[in-house]
């Protein structure tokens, strides 16, 4: 009579890791399965579970675990970082449109930098007309993506319409931006940097496609480009070429009024969405990044 022995935990671990490697981690526990659960604290976290949670929330990178094999860390990190950017969902977007429908839209035009006519408020978004009517219906000369539509509606609903301060700051310097900055780095600045490193015509195309403009050097960068996704929420992209053994660098900045003229969450969404769109456009032109 055949006897079936229950595999020991050490025998199961390779199979568990292999399964996790072949699919994108869906929760904290799937990341925890990849770790040795020694709670060695060499990563700076108190437990392996705390580290796994930070990785899943994009606050840490898996390769920061000193006890994890490099090939495993790189493969899973790549899967995690390809998760889509913030997607507010249809219900949230429809809720914002309903709020706009209850506004005096003509009065709300003041301070937006837009114009009101034919029961419609129109604002320039990356140089293209983007409109909402008194019923909350959207129309535009460009594709209406959630990463544009949500900030556009929040700009109308909650923006203070302050004049630009003409002082550039990082997302982490905006209110409640510090905790969001590590994720912003990974989903906005790092993808844009990879595109800029691979695609030398990037900034010329940004200027042409999105009505941007190159400006005098900012923060001693080699290239400085300003875009206007919303009239009172400009974005500055600075790029430093590699030099004397130093790597290239790319940083994104906002006017210091951005958190009041839009809100930090929507500023985050704009930056990440813009980076994803630029990456897709670059890929369509045959550049793998």
PyMOL commands that set and color helices and strands:
alter all, ss='L'
color gray80, all
select helices_A, chain A and resi 9-21+28-32+48-56+62-64+70-81+90-101+105-108+146-158+171-173+178-198+202-209+258-261+264-284
alter helices_A, ss='H'
color red, helices_A
select strands_A, chain A and resi 115-117+120-125+128-133+138-140+168-169+213-214+223-230+233-240+249-255
alter strands_A, ss='S'
color yellow, strands_A
deselect
rebuild
show_as cartoon
